[in-house]
Amino acid sequence: MTDHLRPLPFCRGCNSKELLDELCKQLLKRSREFKPAALANIANAAATAGRCPLEVFETLELEVLKRGKRFEPKALATLCKAFAEGRAYHPSALDVLGRGIAKQVEKLVPFHAVCTVAWSFASLRHDSPGLFEGIWQATAIQATKKTARPSDLAAVLYALGVAGKLDHAKMEQIKPKIEEIGRQAGLFSVADLCSLFQVELLLNPENRQDLHSLPPVTLKKATRAWRKVSIAGSTASEEQVTICKLLRAMGLPVSLEHETEDGLFVVDIALHGENNFGKRVAFEVNGMQHYTRTRPHRELGAVVLRKKLLEDRGWVVIDLPLHAWAAVKDDRAQARKWLESKLSMAGIKPKR
């Protein structure tokens, strides 16, 4: 990338934010002049810092469609991360990136690059023929190595789970490595353990003793980590409080920050099962960070996974996006109408 910074005198004396903003402007004006690696690095740096305009991703899509075959594996992986960090869903570009990587997954080194690609496609909920199969094969090989990093294994297994590409047979292959790492204190971080616990919940929704995906020691640690992170310190936002009051005014027996019976989740707003509708309804009030920035706004992979885990526990999940709430919140009649439309999806009609 250095060669492409030399003709850009504006870079001198800039702070990091100014530099990223200027690089994005130049990328929009002069994208053809940048080598693939430079395009990928600039986009990834700006997206990770939250400073990459959506117009940049539109330009990147065009460049990928034109020059995708000239991108090296590392640049392909970096671009995948840029699209995911920027929450920019461009299926055509992702198709090209996915095909390019699927043909040469073995060239993605270190293995962390494989994890990055897996997370990127899982987060944006995009599949590409052969991609996840290649990622799994690389994961199975990595699990046989002494140098396998615990955080990488946890991350890639979580991504495969989110993408719906993980099953018991695959976990059985990885289980010995998970057990080996889990026996040693501190190798799996709290974040790693939380990722693994969600894999466990996904593959074993009924909590059957004969279907545990994680070894006993790791499962115990993961359960403890998950409860600590997901339950402790949960507080209601101003928007949640406002929506909850309106639902109560509509005659619905709802509560804020409701802990599920198994103590594994806190639901933003809960309509309890003892109501006349005979349903346990979870209202999930989600900010824009849980959706793609591109339109139509799509839920990210982590949101869809959480919804599935709640549904596996008997909850009907109703999504209340804050970007949609913002358009009706100042008009009580419109706000009520919006909530009624959401409730109708669950077959619920308010009393008043």
N, C-alpha and C positions, 0 to 999 in steps of 0.2 A: 504494500500500500504506500510505502514511502515515496516511490517514484511519482505517484499521483498527487502527492501533497506538495511537491516542489513548485509546480506552477500556480500554487494557491497562496499568494502572499498574505491574504487576509487571515491565515491561520496564526500568524505570529502575534503574540500578545493577547490572544483570545483565552478566556477561561473555558473550561470543558463544555459548559452549556452552549456558549456562543460558538464554539468550534463545531459541535455536533449540529447545531442549527444551520451553520453556514455550509457544512459538508452536505447536509440534506438538500439545501438549495442548489448547490453545485451539481449534486447527483441528478436532480430534476432537470437541470439545464444541459448537462454534459454527460449523460449516462453512457453514451457510446464510447467515451474516452477512457472510462474506467475498466480495468481488468476485472474478471469475475470475482477474484479474491477480494479486491478493493470494494466492489459493490456489496459483497456479503459482509465484510467487516464493518463498513460504515453503517449499513442498515441494522446490523446486530447491535452495535454500540449504541446507536440512537434509540432503537426499540427497547433495549434493556434499561436505558435511562428514562424511558417514557417520553422521548422527544422526537419520535419518527412520525411525520404526518402521513395520513392515509394515501396521499398522492404519491408518496415515495414507493409504496407497495404496488400501486398501479403501474408505475414506471418499471419497477423490478419485475413485475409479471411479464411485461412486454419484452424485457431483456432476457428473461428466462426462456420465454417461448422462442426467441430468436437465436439465443446462444447457449441454451441449456446443455447441449452436448459437449461444449468446450469447458464446462465447469469441472474442476477437480473434486474428488470426494469430500475433502475438507470444506471447500467453498459451498458445496451442496448442503452439507450438514449445518454450516453456519447460517445459510439462508433460511433453512427450515426453522432454525431457532429464532431468527429475526421475525418471520411471519407469526410464529407462536407468541413471542414476547410482545409483539405489536398487536396481537389479537386481530390479525388481518386475514380473513378467510378468502383466499383466491384459489378455487379448486383447480383451474387450468394450470397455474404455476405449480401447485402442489403435486399434480399428476406428473409433470415433467421432473420435478425434484425427486419424487418417490420412485419413478422408473429408473432414474439415473443412479440412485443409491442402491436400489434392489439388486442391480447387476454387479455391484462391487462393495457389498457390505463389509467383506473381509479387509478392504483397504481403509476402513474407518479406524484409525488408531490415534490415540489410545481408545480403549473400549468406552470411555466416557462419551465419545462422539456418537457411538451407537445409542447410548442412553438418551442423549440430546435429541436425536432424530425420533426415537420412540416417543419421548414426551411431547415433542412438537406435533406429531401427527395425532397422538391420542388427545392432546389438549384441544386441537382444532377439529377433532372428530372427523378425520379424513382417512380413508383407506386407500391404499395403492397396491395393485396386484403384485404379489410376491414380496412386498416390503416387510411386513411383520413376520412372514415365514423366515426371511433372511435374518431379521433381528433376533428371532428366537434361536435359530441355529448358532448365531454368534454368542448368544447368552449361554446356551448349553455348553459350548466350548470354554467360555470364560470361567464358568463355574468349576471346571476341572483344574484350573490353574491356582497355584499358591498365591499369585500376585493379585487375585481378584479382590477388588475393593468392595467392602460391605455396602457403602453408600451407592455404588453403581448397581449392584445386584438388586438392592431394595428399589431403586428408582426405575430400573427397567422392568421389574416384575409388576410394579404399580402401573406403569404405562401400558404394559400388555393387558393388565386387568381392565383398565379404563377403556381400552380399545376393543375389549371382548375377545382377545386373542390368547387367553390363558385358561387352562383347565387342570383338573387333578393330575392327569398323566404327566403333564409338563412340570407341575410343582413337585411331583415325586422324584423327577430327575434332579431337581435343584435342592431338594430337601436335605441331603447329606451336607452340602456346603453351608446351607443356612444353619444347620445344627452345629457344625464345626465353628462357625463364626459366633453363633449365639451363646456358646458355652464360655466364651471369653468376655469378661466385663468391659463395657465401654466401646466395643468395636462398632456396634450398631448405635447410631445416634437416636435421640428421641424422634426426630423426623423420619429416620429410616424405619423405626419400629412402628410408627403410625402408618406409614405406607404399607408395610407388611401386614398390619392388622386389618386394613381395608381389603387387602387381597384375601385374607382369611374370611372376613365377613361376606365377601362377594362369592367365594367358592363354597362356603359352608353356611348358608343363611339359616339353617335350622339348628346350627350348633351341635351337630352330631359328633359324638366322640370318635367314631370310626372314619370321619371325613375331614379331620383337621389337616389343613395344608401346612401348618407350621409345627415344628417340633415343640414338645411340651415346655422346655425352658424358654425358648424364644416367644412362644405364645403367651406365656405368663408375663414376660417383660413387655411385650407389645400391648397386651390388654391394659396393663398398668399405665403405660405411656399414653395410650389413647384416651383413657378416662381422664387423665390429668390435663391433657391438652384440649380435648373437645368439651369437657364439662366445666372445668374450673374457670372462673373469671368471665363467664358469659353474661353480657349485659344487653338490655334492649336499646335500640336506637330510637331517636325521636320519631322517625317515620313508622317504626313498628308500633309505638305507643299510640300514634294517631290512628293508624289503621285498625288496631285492636279496639279502640273506643268506638269507631264507626261500626265495626262488626257487632259489638255489644248493643249498640243502638238499633241494630237491625234484628235484635232478638236472639243472637247466637251466643251460646255459653263458651266463650273463648278465654284463653289465658296466655300470658306472655312467657317466653323463655321456659317452655315446658320440657322437663326431662323425661325421656321415654322410659318405659317400665324396666327395660334391661339396663338402664343407666349408661347407655352408649352414645346417645344423641341428645342435643337440646334443639327443640323445634322453635322457630321464631314465634309463631302464633299457632296454638293448637285448639281445634274444635274437638272436644273429647268424645270418646266412644259411647258414653252414657247418654248422649243427646238423643232426641227423637228420630234422628236420621240414621242411627245405627252405624255411623261411620266415624273413624278417627281421621281427622283431616289436619294435615300440616300445611300451614301457609308459610312459604319460604320467601322472605323479603330480600331480594338480591340486588346489590348495586351493580353499576355498569361494569365493574371489574370482573364480573362473572359471565360476561357475554363478549362476543366478538364486537369490535368497533365497526367493522364493515356491516352494511345492511344487506339482507335482514339480519338483525341481531340474533345470533345463535348462542345457545348455552354452551359453555365450555365443557370439556370432558369431565372435570372434577365435579361440576354441578350435576351432570347427568348421573355420575356414579353415586353421589349422595342421595339423589332422588330414588335410584334403584334400591339402595340399601334400606331406605325408609319404607319403600313399597314392599320389600321382602318381609318387613316387620308388621305389615298390615295397615300401613298408613296410606291414605289418598293424599298425594302431594299436589298442591296448587301453587304455581309460580306467580309471584307478584313482583314484576320487574320495576325498580324504582324509576327507570327512564320513562316507563309508561305511566306510573303513578304521578310523576311530576306534571304531566299534561292535564290531569283532572283534579289534583289535590285541593286547588283553591275554589272549586265549585262543588259543594257538598252533594248536590243532586247528581252531577256527573260522576263524582267519586263513588257514590252508592251504586249507580248504574254499572260502573266498571267492575265493582266487586261482585255485583249480582251476576254479571256475565261470567266471571271466574267461578262462582259458586255453581252456576248451572252446569258447568262441565263435570262437576262431581255429583250432579243430581240433587242439589240442595237448593231449596227455595226458602228465603228468610220469612219469619213470621210477620214482620212489620217493616 
